[in-house]
């Protein structure tokens, strides 16, 4: 059967449906005509596949992809990760999001949800309505959405780029599309656990920035007053990408205060520096030269005091478990000092020198690039942090 493009299908079915609705039965002699028209509708529906690919389940393993891993680009990977709805669910969701009074937006949303071919010219004709703020689908945490944001939520980079090319505002409703990309593609997402660093988000964030997306903003809209990079950003790949593209790791929508210190991205890492994953991030970001000192004198004071508190907590540590924690903390303290993010007080320098690890109690062999390892790991070495390949 010849495939009919989705937009043409919609027009054809609408025309046939209109004919059926306006045609009044005038006796049995008219019935064959009505039956013929109904048959054409069925043929049109069968010929109209609403997308460039069948709607399938989201892949759970790399085995889903049809290219060798070393030949895959993230664009190719994302082409296999599009969330796609069948006809009935797509229609219902489009109606719920756009409202029954906006037929044009319903049509666009349905085309998006079924992964139909993009029509940049048709999108451009929508003008300012392209950025209409709509109610979010039921069960979605952000209270509002846009057509562009729905493209991101469908994990559809092709539609995302088409909308931006057509003039969609990446900053509509408080940069909600970029916020969705950061949160949706975090490593804990059930559909994306095959990417431990959340790297698919960076493709959407690149499109966002390339079309004028703001990175240091918390301008209301769907994200409330939450900045794009915040203490809640669990996506490490997105965090690194944003820092590499000019995000201020200390930026928040609040005035500086002791209470608000851990609401900033870097403040949260320093505040939680005793935790192995936070210590790891501080060290890795420092090595990438992605840490910067705070502009506020209060935050410089809090950073220094917080790091000192971490050292004092484990300063008299004894035994492998506690000594291992002390070593992690020392790495987390030294990293911002070496990066000139924190100016160490005499007390901090004294603690680092007096309780220096490694020492005669032994150490742990780490994998290349790793910072921490469980104290009860069977590998042992004479020097902490020895690299193995």
KEKE-3310 file (N, C-alpha, C; in steps of 0.2 Angstrom, whole numbers, plus 5000, padded with zeros to 4 digits):
npx = (5004:5003:5011:5004:5009:5008:5002:4995:4986:4979:4972:4965:4957:4949:4942:4934:4928:4920:4912:4904:4898:4890:4882:4866:4855:4844:4835:4835:4842:4852:4862:4872:4881:4885:4891:4902:4910:4913:4921:4932:4937:4942:4952:4960:4964:4971:4982:4988:5002:5006:5019:5037:5042:5037:5027:5035:5041:5051:5069:5078:5090:5107:5107:5096:5099:5104:5116:5134:5142:5153:5151:5140:5132:5126:5115:5110:5107:5097:5088:5082:5076:5064:5049:5034:5017:5002:4988:4975:4979:4987:4978:4970:4979:4983:4972:4969:4980:4981:4968:4950:4947:4957:4960:4971:4983:4980:4981:4995:5001:4997:5003:5016:5016:5014:5025:5026:5031:5041:5035:5042:5039:5025:5024:5031:5021:5013:5017:5018:5010:5016:5023:5013:5008:5003:4992:5000:5002:4992:4999:5012:5026:5030:5020:5015:5017:5024:5024:5036:5042:5035:5040:5053:5050:5045:5057:5062:5072:5072:5060:5062:5072:5067:5056:5063:5070:5059:5056:5052:5052:5066:5066:5053:5041:5049:5061:5057:5059:5073:5075:5067:5074:5086:5081:5073:5082:5090:5102:5094:5082:5070:5069:5082:5092:5103:5112:5123:5128:5119:5120:5112:5104:5113:5112:5100:5101:5112:5105:5096:5104:5111:5101:5098:5095:5094:5106:5109:5097:5081:5068:5053:5038:5036:5046:5046:5055:5067:5083:5092:5103:5105:5105:5098:5101:5104:5109:5124:5132:5124:5126:5140:5141:5133:5141:5152:5147:5145:5137:5134:5139:5136:5124:5108:5090:5089:5093:5109:5112:5115:5106:5102:5114:5116:5108:5113:5121:5136:5137:5129:5137:5148:5143:5138:5150:5155:5150:5153:5150:5148:5160:5167:5162:5166:5180:5182:5176:5184:5196:5193:5193:5181:5176:5173:5176:5164:5155:5150:5155:5150:5147:5160:5165:5157:5160:5173:5172:5163:5171:5181:5174:5171:5183:5187:5177:5181:5194:5201:5200:5200:5205:5200:5187:5183:5195:5196:5185:5189:5200:5193:5186:5197:5202:5191:5192:5205:5204:5195:5204:5216:5211:5209:5197:5193:5200:5212:5211:5222:5219:5213:5223:5232:5224:5224:5238:5241:5233:5236:5232:5238:5244:5253:5243:5239:5231:5220:5218:5213:5202:5207:5205:5195:5189:5185:5183:5176:5180:5181:5185:5193:5205:5222:5234:5250:5250:5238:5225:5232:5234:5225:5223)
npy = (4994:5011:5024:5038:5054:5061:5074:5076:5065:5069:5080:5074:5065:5073:5080:5070:5065:5077:5077:5066:5070:5080:5075:5070:5057:5051:5041:5023:5023:5031:5025:5016:5026:5032:5021:5019:5030:5029:5018:5023:5031:5022:5016:5027:5029:5017:5018:5029:5031:5037:5043:5043:5031:5015:5016:5011:5001:5010:5008:4997:4992:4993:4984:4986:4996:4998:4999:4996:4999:5008:5016:5023:5039:5051:5057:5047:5038:5044:5044:5032:5032:5039:5044:5037:5038:5029:5031:5033:5036:5047:5057:5059:5064:5076:5083:5085:5093:5104:5109:5108:5119:5123:5119:5119:5118:5106:5098:5099:5094:5081:5076:5077:5068:5056:5055:5060:5066:5081:5098:5112:5124:5124:5125:5137:5146:5147:5157:5168:5160:5148:5147:5146:5144:5130:5119:5106:5089:5076:5070:5075:5084:5098:5112:5119:5119:5119:5118:5116:5111:5099:5092:5089:5082:5071:5065:5069:5073:5078:5084:5094:5102:5106:5114:5124:5129:5134:5145:5144:5150:5147:5150:5151:5152:5151:5144:5131:5120:5117:5114:5103:5094:5092:5086:5075:5067:5061:5050:5040:5038:5027:5024:5027:5021:5015:5024:5030:5043:5052:5058:5060:5071:5082:5084:5090:5101:5108:5112:5120:5131:5135:5142:5153:5151:5154:5153:5157:5160:5162:5164:5163:5156:5139:5133:5138:5147:5141:5139:5134:5126:5118:5114:5103:5096:5081:5076:5072:5074:5084:5094:5096:5100:5112:5120:5121:5129:5142:5143:5149:5142:5146:5152:5157:5160:5167:5179:5180:5170:5161:5151:5149:5145:5131:5129:5133:5126:5123:5126:5116:5105:5107:5108:5095:5088:5077:5066:5052:5053:5066:5071:5066:5072:5086:5085:5080:5090:5101:5097:5098:5111:5118:5124:5139:5153:5160:5175:5182:5188:5182:5169:5164:5164:5155:5143:5141:5138:5127:5117:5116:5111:5098:5092:5092:5084:5071:5071:5064:5051:5033:5017:5007:5011:5024:5031:5030:5038:5050:5052:5054:5066:5074:5074:5081:5093:5098:5099:5111:5120:5119:5123:5136:5141:5141:5149:5144:5143:5145:5136:5126:5121:5117:5106:5097:5094:5089:5077:5070:5059:5047:5036:5026:5016:5010:5008:5010:5003:5011:5012:5019:5036:5036:5042:5037:5022:5008:5004:4991:4984:4971:4974:4980:4992:5000:5014:5026:5029:5023:5021:5009:4999)
npz = (5000:4996:5005:5013:5017:5033:5035:5024:5025:5036:5030:5020:5027:5034:5025:5019:5030:5033:5022:5024:5036:5032:5023:5020:5024:5012:5009:5004:4992:4993:5001:4996:4992:5004:5010:5002:5004:5017:5016:5009:5019:5028:5020:5019:5032:5034:5025:5030:5039:5054:5056:5054:5059:5066:5081:5095:5109:5121:5120:5130:5131:5124:5114:5106:5096:5079:5074:5075:5091:5091:5080:5082:5083:5095:5090:5081:5090:5098:5088:5089:5101:5102:5110:5106:5102:5099:5088:5094:5108:5106:5100:5111:5121:5114:5114:5127:5131:5122:5123:5118:5110:5102:5088:5078:5086:5092:5081:5078:5089:5089:5078:5082:5093:5087:5080:5067:5050:5050:5047:5043:5037:5039:5053:5055:5050:5061:5069:5082:5090:5091:5103:5113:5129:5138:5147:5157:5153:5162:5177:5175:5182:5180:5179:5168:5149:5133:5115:5111:5122:5124:5113:5118:5129:5123:5119:5106:5095:5082:5080:5090:5085:5073:5077:5083:5072:5066:5073:5086:5103:5113:5127:5131:5143:5155:5151:5150:5142:5142:5155:5156:5148:5156:5167:5163:5156:5165:5174:5181:5175:5170:5156:5152:5158:5152:5149:5159:5162:5159:5146:5134:5136:5133:5119:5117:5125:5118:5106:5112:5117:5106:5099:5106:5119:5137:5150:5163:5172:5180:5177:5182:5175:5169:5177:5189:5201:5199:5194:5179:5181:5196:5214:5213:5202:5195:5184:5178:5166:5160:5169:5168:5155:5155:5163:5156:5146:5151:5162:5179:5193:5205:5204:5210:5213:5224:5237:5244:5258:5273:5275:5261:5255:5251:5241:5229:5214:5216:5229:5235:5232:5240:5253:5254:5254:5261:5257:5246:5232:5230:5234:5224:5212:5215:5214:5201:5193:5197:5192:5178:5177:5180:5191:5200:5211:5223:5220:5231:5247:5258:5255:5252:5264:5270:5263:5266:5280:5280:5273:5283:5294:5289:5288:5302:5307:5304:5308:5319:5315:5315:5310:5295:5289:5294:5291:5278:5274:5278:5270:5258:5260:5262:5249:5243:5249:5246:5232:5228:5234:5227:5214:5216:5221:5234:5247:5258:5276:5290:5299:5291:5283:5293:5298:5286:5285:5297:5299:5288:5274:5262:5274:5286:5288:5277:5260:5246:5230:5215:5201:5185:5184:5194:5211:5223:5233:5240:5257:5260:5249:5240:5234:5237:5241:5243:5242:5242:5230:5219:5202:5191:5176)
capx = (5000:5007:5011:5003:5012:5003:4998:4990:4981:4974:4967:4960:4952:4945:4937:4930:4923:4915:4907:4900:4894:4885:4877:4860:4852:4837:4832:4840:4846:4859:4866:4878:4886:4888:4896:4908:4914:4916:4926:4938:4940:4946:4958:4965:4967:4976:4988:4992:5005:5007:5026:5043:5044:5032:5027:5037:5043:5057:5074:5080:5097:5110:5106:5091:5102:5106:5123:5139:5142:5158:5149:5134:5132:5121:5109:5108:5105:5091:5082:5079:5073:5058:5043:5029:5010:4997:4983:4970:4982:4990:4973:4967:4983:4983:4966:4970:4985:4979:4961:4946:4945:4962:4961:4977:4988:4979:4984:5002:5003:4995:5008:5022:5015:5014:5031:5025:5036:5040:5034:5044:5035:5018:5026:5033:5015:5009:5019:5018:5006:5020:5025:5008:5009:4997:4993:5004:4998:4991:5005:5019:5027:5029:5013:5014:5021:5024:5025:5044:5043:5032:5045:5058:5047:5044:5064:5062:5077:5070:5055:5064:5076:5062:5052:5068:5071:5053:5056:5050:5057:5068:5065:5046:5039:5055:5066:5055:5061:5079:5074:5064:5080:5091:5078:5071:5087:5095:5103:5090:5076:5069:5071:5088:5098:5109:5117:5125:5129:5113:5122:5107:5102:5117:5111:5095:5104:5116:5100:5093:5109:5112:5095:5097:5093:5098:5108:5108:5090:5076:5062:5046:5036:5035:5051:5045:5061:5073:5088:5093:5108:5103:5107:5094:5103:5107:5112:5131:5133:5121:5130:5147:5140:5131:5147:5157:5144:5144:5133:5137:5138:5133:5118:5101:5085:5088:5098:5114:5111:5118:5101:5102:5120:5116:5103:5116:5124:5142:5136:5127:5142:5153:5139:5138:5157:5157:5147:5158:5148:5149:5167:5169:5160:5170:5186:5182:5175:5190:5201:5191:5193:5174:5174:5174:5174:5158:5156:5148:5160:5147:5148:5167:5166:5153:5163:5179:5170:5160:5176:5185:5170:5171:5190:5187:5173:5185:5201:5204:5198:5204:5202:5199:5181:5184:5201:5194:5180:5194:5204:5188:5185:5203:5202:5186:5194:5210:5202:5194:5209:5220:5207:5208:5190:5193:5207:5212:5213:5228:5216:5212:5230:5234:5221:5226:5245:5241:5230:5236:5231:5239:5249:5255:5238:5238:5227:5216:5220:5208:5202:5209:5200:5191:5192:5184:5182:5174:5186:5182:5187:5199:5212:5225:5240:5253:5248:5231:5224:5236:5230:5226:5220)
capy = (5000:5017:5028:5045:5058:5062:5080:5075:5061:5073:5084:5070:5062:5079:5082:5064:5066:5082:5075:5061:5073:5085:5071:5068:5051:5053:5035:5018:5024:5035:5021:5014:5032:5033:5015:5020:5036:5026:5013:5027:5033:5016:5015:5032:5027:5012:5021:5035:5029:5043:5044:5040:5024:5013:5017:5005:5002:5013:5003:4996:4990:4995:4979:4989:5000:4994:5001:4995:5005:5013:5020:5027:5046:5052:5059:5041:5034:5047:5043:5026:5033:5043:5041:5038:5036:5027:5036:5035:5040:5054:5061:5061:5068:5082:5087:5087:5098:5110:5111:5107:5125:5125:5113:5119:5116:5099:5094:5099:5090:5074:5075:5076:5062:5050:5056:5062:5070:5088:5103:5118:5129:5124:5127:5144:5149:5148:5163:5168:5154:5142:5147:5146:5141:5126:5115:5100:5083:5074:5066:5078:5088:5105:5114:5121:5116:5122:5113:5114:5107:5093:5088:5087:5076:5065:5063:5069:5079:5080:5089:5099:5106:5109:5119:5130:5132:5138:5151:5143:5153:5142:5153:5152:5149:5150:5139:5125:5114:5115:5111:5096:5090:5091:5082:5069:5062:5060:5042:5036:5038:5020:5023:5029:5019:5013:5030:5031:5050:5056:5062:5062:5078:5087:5086:5095:5108:5111:5115:5126:5136:5138:5146:5159:5149:5158:5148:5159:5163:5158:5168:5161:5151:5132:5130:5142:5151:5136:5140:5128:5122:5120:5109:5097:5094:5075:5074:5075:5076:5090:5098:5098:5103:5118:5123:5122:5134:5148:5143:5151:5137:5149:5156:5155:5166:5170:5183:5176:5169:5155:5146:5147:5142:5124:5129:5133:5119:5121:5126:5110:5100:5109:5107:5088:5085:5071:5060:5050:5055:5074:5072:5064:5078:5092:5084:5080:5097:5105:5095:5101:5119:5121:5127:5146:5156:5164:5182:5185:5187:5177:5162:5162:5162:5148:5138:5139:5135:5120:5112:5115:5106:5092:5089:5091:5078:5065:5072:5059:5045:5028:5011:5008:5014:5031:5034:5030:5044:5056:5053:5056:5072:5078:5076:5086:5100:5100:5101:5118:5125:5119:5127:5143:5142:5142:5151:5140:5146:5142:5130:5120:5119:5113:5099:5093:5092:5085:5071:5068:5052:5041:5035:5019:5012:5007:5012:5007:5004:5014:5012:5025:5042:5036:5045:5033:5015:5005:5002:4984:4981:4966:4976:4983:4995:5004:5021:5028:5032:5021:5019:5003:5000)
capz = (5000:4996:5011:5012:5022:5039:5034:5018:5028:5040:5026:5016:5031:5036:5019:5018:5036:5032:5017:5028:5041:5029:5018:5024:5020:5008:5007:5003:4986:4994:5006:4993:4991:5010:5011:4998:5007:5023:5014:5008:5026:5031:5016:5021:5039:5034:5021:5033:5045:5057:5058:5051:5061:5070:5088:5098:5116:5122:5121:5137:5131:5118:5109:5102:5091:5073:5072:5080:5096:5089:5074:5084:5086:5099:5085:5079:5096:5099:5083:5091:5107:5102:5112:5100:5104:5093:5085:5100:5114:5104:5100:5118:5124:5111:5116:5134:5132:5119:5124:5112:5106:5098:5083:5075:5090:5093:5075:5078:5095:5087:5073:5086:5097:5083:5076:5060:5047:5052:5042:5046:5034:5043:5060:5055:5049:5067:5071:5090:5093:5092:5110:5117:5135:5139:5153:5156:5153:5169:5180:5174:5187:5178:5179:5161:5144:5126:5110:5111:5128:5122:5109:5122:5133:5118:5117:5099:5093:5076:5081:5093:5080:5068:5080:5084:5066:5064:5077:5093:5108:5118:5133:5133:5150:5159:5148:5152:5138:5144:5162:5155:5145:5161:5172:5159:5154:5171:5173:5185:5171:5168:5149:5150:5162:5148:5149:5166:5164:5156:5140:5129:5137:5130:5112:5117:5128:5113:5102:5116:5118:5099:5097:5111:5126:5142:5155:5170:5172:5184:5176:5183:5170:5171:5182:5196:5202:5199:5189:5175:5185:5203:5218:5212:5195:5196:5178:5178:5159:5159:5174:5165:5148:5156:5166:5150:5142:5154:5168:5185:5197:5211:5203:5212:5212:5231:5240:5248:5265:5276:5273:5254:5252:5248:5235:5222:5212:5219:5236:5237:5232:5246:5259:5255:5252:5265:5253:5241:5225:5230:5234:5217:5208:5216:5212:5194:5191:5198:5187:5172:5178:5179:5197:5201:5217:5223:5220:5237:5252:5263:5252:5252:5271:5272:5259:5270:5286:5279:5272:5289:5298:5286:5290:5309:5309:5303:5310:5323:5312:5316:5307:5288:5287:5295:5288:5270:5273:5279:5263:5253:5262:5261:5242:5241:5251:5242:5225:5227:5235:5221:5209:5218:5222:5241:5250:5264:5282:5293:5302:5286:5281:5299:5298:5281:5286:5304:5298:5280:5271:5265:5280:5287:5289:5270:5256:5241:5223:5212:5194:5182:5185:5200:5217:5229:5233:5247:5261:5261:5243:5241:5231:5242:5239:5248:5241:5241:5223:5214:5196:5188:5170)
cpx = (5004:5006:5009:5005:5006:4999:4993:4985:4976:4969:4962:4955:4947:4940:4932:4925:4918:4910:4902:4895:4888:4880:4872:4857:4845:4834:4837:4844:4852:4864:4872:4884:4889:4893:4902:4913:4917:4921:4933:4941:4944:4952:4963:4968:4973:4983:4992:4995:5008:5014:5031:5045:5038:5033:5029:5039:5050:5063:5076:5088:5100:5109:5100:5094:5105:5113:5128:5140:5147:5156:5143:5136:5126:5114:5106:5104:5098:5086:5079:5076:5067:5052:5037:5022:5006:4992:4978:4973:4984:4984:4970:4972:4984:4977:4966:4975:4983:4972:4957:4945:4951:4964:4968:4983:4987:4982:4992:5005:5002:5001:5015:5022:5016:5021:5031:5031:5035:5039:5036:5040:5028:5019:5027:5026:5011:5011:5020:5015:5010:5023:5019:5009:5002:4998:4996:5000:4998:4997:5012:5020:5027:5022:5011:5018:5020:5025:5032:5045:5041:5037:5051:5056:5046:5051:5065:5066:5075:5065:5057:5068:5072:5058:5057:5069:5065:5052:5053:5055:5059:5067:5058:5045:5044:5059:5064:5057:5068:5079:5071:5070:5084:5087:5076:5076:5092:5096:5098:5083:5076:5071:5078:5094:5104:5114:5118:5126:5124:5115:5117:5105:5106:5115:5105:5097:5108:5111:5097:5098:5111:5107:5093:5095:5097:5100:5108:5102:5086:5069:5055:5044:5035:5040:5051:5051:5067:5077:5089:5098:5107:5106:5103:5096:5107:5110:5119:5133:5130:5125:5136:5146:5138:5137:5151:5154:5142:5140:5137:5135:5135:5126:5112:5096:5085:5094:5103:5112:5114:5112:5101:5108:5120:5111:5107:5120:5131:5141:5134:5132:5147:5149:5139:5144:5159:5155:5152:5156:5149:5156:5170:5168:5165:5177:5187:5181:5181:5196:5200:5191:5186:5172:5177:5172:5168:5160:5154:5153:5157:5148:5155:5168:5163:5157:5169:5177:5167:5166:5180:5181:5170:5178:5190:5183:5177:5193:5205:5202:5203:5201:5200:5193:5182:5190:5200:5189:5185:5197:5199:5187:5191:5204:5197:5188:5200:5209:5200:5199:5214:5217:5206:5201:5189:5200:5207:5214:5218:5225:5215:5218:5233:5231:5223:5233:5245:5238:5230:5235:5234:5244:5250:5250:5236:5233:5223:5218:5213:5208:5204:5203:5195:5194:5191:5182:5180:5180:5187:5183:5193:5205:5215:5232:5244:5252:5241:5230:5229:5232:5231:5222:5216)
cpy = (5006:5021:5035:5049:5060:5069:5079:5070:5065:5077:5080:5067:5067:5080:5076:5064:5071:5081:5070:5065:5077:5081:5068:5062:5053:5046:5029:5019:5028:5030:5019:5020:5032:5027:5016:5025:5033:5021:5017:5030:5028:5015:5020:5031:5022:5014:5026:5032:5035:5044:5041:5033:5022:5015:5011:5006:5006:5008:5003:4994:4992:4990:4981:4992:4995:4995:4998:5001:5010:5017:5024:5034:5046:5054:5052:5037:5037:5046:5036:5026:5037:5040:5043:5035:5034:5032:5038:5039:5047:5059:5063:5065:5075:5086:5089:5093:5104:5113:5110:5113:5127:5119:5113:5116:5108:5095:5094:5094:5083:5072:5073:5070:5056:5050:5056:5066:5078:5093:5110:5124:5130:5127:5135:5148:5150:5154:5163:5163:5148:5142:5148:5142:5137:5122:5108:5094:5080:5069:5069:5083:5095:5107:5116:5118:5120:5116:5111:5110:5100:5089:5086:5081:5070:5062:5064:5075:5082:5085:5095:5104:5109:5115:5125:5133:5136:5144:5150:5146:5148:5144:5154:5148:5147:5145:5132:5119:5112:5112:5104:5091:5088:5085:5075:5064:5061:5052:5038:5035:5030:5019:5024:5026:5016:5018:5032:5039:5054:5060:5063:5069:5084:5089:5091:5102:5111:5115:5121:5132:5139:5142:5151:5157:5152:5152:5150:5163:5158:5162:5165:5155:5144:5129:5134:5147:5147:5137:5133:5123:5123:5114:5103:5093:5087:5072:5076:5077:5083:5096:5101:5102:5111:5123:5125:5128:5140:5149:5145:5146:5139:5152:5153:5161:5169:5174:5179:5176:5162:5149:5144:5145:5136:5124:5130:5127:5118:5122:5120:5105:5101:5107:5099:5084:5079:5065:5058:5053:5063:5075:5071:5070:5084:5091:5084:5087:5102:5103:5097:5108:5122:5124:5135:5148:5160:5171:5185:5183:5182:5170:5160:5160:5156:5142:5136:5136:5128:5115:5111:5110:5099:5088:5088:5085:5072:5065:5067:5052:5039:5022:5013:5012:5022:5034:5035:5036:5050:5057:5056:5064:5077:5079:5081:5093:5102:5102:5108:5123:5125:5123:5134:5145:5144:5144:5148:5144:5142:5135:5124:5117:5115:5106:5095:5091:5087:5078:5068:5060:5052:5041:5027:5014:5008:5011:5007:5008:5006:5013:5019:5030:5042:5039:5041:5026:5013:5003:4995:4980:4977:4969:4980:4986:4999:5012:5022:5031:5029:5019:5012:5003:4994)
cpz = (5000:5002:5009:5018:5027:5037:5029:5021:5032:5036:5023:5021:5033:5031:5018:5024:5035:5027:5020:5032:5038:5024:5022:5020:5018:5006:5005:4997:4987:4998:5002:4993:4998:5012:5008:5001:5013:5022:5012:5014:5028:5027:5018:5027:5038:5030:5025:5040:5048:5060:5053:5053:5065:5077:5091:5105:5116:5123:5128:5137:5125:5112:5104:5096:5085:5071:5077:5085:5094:5084:5076:5086:5091:5095:5083:5084:5098:5094:5085:5098:5108:5105:5107:5103:5098:5093:5091:5106:5112:5103:5107:5121:5121:5113:5123:5135:5129:5120:5117:5108:5101:5093:5080:5079:5092:5087:5075:5084:5093:5083:5077:5090:5093:5079:5069:5057:5049:5046:5045:5044:5038:5050:5060:5054:5055:5071:5079:5093:5094:5099:5115:5123:5137:5145:5152:5156:5160:5171:5178:5179:5186:5177:5172:5156:5138:5121:5109:5117:5127:5118:5113:5126:5129:5116:5110:5097:5087:5076:5085:5089:5075:5071:5081:5078:5064:5068:5084:5098:5113:5125:5135:5139:5154:5157:5150:5148:5140:5151:5161:5153:5151:5166:5169:5158:5159:5171:5177:5181:5169:5160:5147:5154:5159:5147:5156:5168:5161:5150:5135:5130:5134:5123:5112:5120:5123:5108:5105:5116:5111:5096:5102:5117:5131:5147:5162:5171:5177:5184:5176:5178:5173:5176:5188:5196:5202:5193:5185:5178:5192:5207:5217:5205:5196:5190:5177:5171:5158:5163:5171:5159:5150:5159:5160:5145:5146:5160:5174:5190:5204:5210:5206:5211:5219:5233:5244:5255:5267:5274:5266:5251:5249:5242:5228:5221:5216:5227:5239:5237:5238:5252:5260:5254:5256:5261:5247:5234:5225:5230:5227:5212:5209:5213:5204:5191:5191:5193:5180:5172:5177:5186:5197:5208:5217:5223:5227:5243:5257:5261:5252:5260:5273:5269:5264:5277:5285:5277:5279:5293:5295:5288:5298:5311:5309:5305:5314:5321:5313:5313:5299:5286:5288:5291:5280:5269:5274:5273:5258:5254:5261:5253:5240:5244:5247:5235:5224:5229:5230:5215:5210:5219:5230:5243:5257:5270:5285:5296:5297:5284:5287:5299:5292:5282:5292:5303:5291:5279:5264:5271:5281:5288:5282:5266:5251:5234:5219:5204:5191:5182:5190:5206:5223:5228:5240:5251:5262:5254:5243:5239:5237:5239:5244:5247:5239:5234:5218:5208:5193:5181:5168)
residu = (UNK:UNK:UNK:UNK:UNK:UNK:UNK:UNK:UNK:UNK:UNK:UNK:UNK:UNK:UNK:UNK:UNK:UNK:UNK:UNK:UNK:UNK:UNK:UNK:UNK:UNK:UNK:UNK:UNK:UNK:UNK:UNK:UNK:UNK:UNK:UNK:UNK:UNK:UNK:UNK:UNK:UNK:UNK:UNK:UNK:UNK:UNK:UNK:UNK:UNK:UNK:UNK:UNK:UNK:UNK:UNK:UNK:UNK:UNK:UNK:UNK:UNK:UNK:UNK:UNK:UNK:UNK:UNK:UNK:UNK:UNK:UNK:UNK:UNK:UNK:UNK:UNK:UNK:UNK:UNK:UNK:UNK:UNK:UNK:UNK:UNK:UNK:UNK:UNK:UNK:UNK:UNK:UNK:UNK:UNK:UNK:UNK:UNK:UNK:UNK:UNK:UNK:UNK:UNK:UNK:UNK:UNK:UNK:UNK:UNK:UNK:UNK:UNK:UNK:UNK:UNK:UNK:UNK:UNK:UNK:UNK:UNK:UNK:UNK:UNK:UNK:UNK:UNK:UNK:UNK:UNK:UNK:UNK:UNK:UNK:UNK:UNK:UNK:UNK:UNK:UNK:UNK:UNK:UNK:UNK:UNK:UNK:UNK:UNK:UNK:UNK:UNK:UNK:UNK:UNK:UNK:UNK:UNK:UNK:UNK:UNK:UNK:UNK:UNK:UNK:UNK:UNK:UNK:UNK:UNK:UNK:UNK:UNK:UNK:UNK:UNK:UNK:UNK:UNK:UNK:UNK:UNK:UNK:UNK:UNK:UNK:UNK:UNK:UNK:UNK:UNK:UNK:UNK:UNK:UNK:UNK:UNK:UNK:UNK:UNK:UNK:UNK:UNK:UNK:UNK:UNK:UNK:UNK:UNK:UNK:UNK:UNK:UNK:UNK:UNK:UNK:UNK:UNK:UNK:UNK:UNK:UNK:UNK:UNK:UNK:UNK:UNK:UNK:UNK:UNK:UNK:UNK:UNK:UNK:UNK:UNK:UNK:UNK:UNK:UNK:UNK:UNK:UNK:UNK:UNK:UNK:UNK:UNK:UNK:UNK:UNK:UNK:UNK:UNK:UNK:UNK:UNK:UNK:UNK:UNK:UNK:UNK:UNK:UNK:UNK:UNK:UNK:UNK:UNK:UNK:UNK:UNK:UNK:UNK:UNK:UNK:UNK:UNK:UNK:UNK:UNK:UNK:UNK:UNK:UNK:UNK:UNK:UNK:UNK:UNK:UNK:UNK:UNK:UNK:UNK:UNK:UNK:UNK:UNK:UNK:UNK:UNK:UNK:UNK:UNK:UNK:UNK:UNK:UNK:UNK:UNK:UNK:UNK:UNK:UNK:UNK:UNK:UNK:UNK:UNK:UNK:UNK:UNK:UNK:UNK:UNK:UNK:UNK:UNK:UNK:UNK:UNK:UNK:UNK:UNK:UNK:UNK:UNK:UNK:UNK:UNK:UNK:UNK:UNK:UNK:UNK:UNK:UNK:UNK:UNK:UNK:UNK:UNK:UNK:UNK:UNK:UNK:UNK:UNK:UNK:UNK:UNK:UNK:UNK:UNK:UNK:UNK:UNK:UNK:UNK:UNK:UNK:UNK:UNK:UNK:UNK:UNK:UNK:UNK:UNK:UNK:UNK:UNK:UNK:UNK:UNK:UNK:UNK:UNK)
# end
